[in-house]
Amino acid sequence: QTIEVKVCADGRDSIEESDEENNCRTEKCLRYPRWDIDRSGEVNSEDLAILAGHYGESTRPPYPRYDINQDGQVDYKDLAMLGAHYGETY
């Protein structure tokens, strides 16, 4: 998912300038769903392999991406979330 963020200084034009065009900056940011563990834009065997490599581990904040539901355990709940989105692309 692509998110566009626009930040403006002096958005209310309270300061007069000779060049008002440079007051804003727009950036595009990519946002990946939690179940796209490797942030490749596709939920696939790569994500499954990462999760499988950590299956059964305990985690703590800040939670790693493979603890998909961020409950402190890499378990069947994380696997179910990944499975529900397997094959999706972003």
Buried (B, 14 or more C-beta within 10 A) or exposed (E): EEEEEEEEEEEEEEEEEEEEEEBEEEEEEEEBBBBBBBEEEBBBEEBBEBBBEBBEEEBEEEBBBBBBBBEEBBBEEBBEBBBEBBEEEB
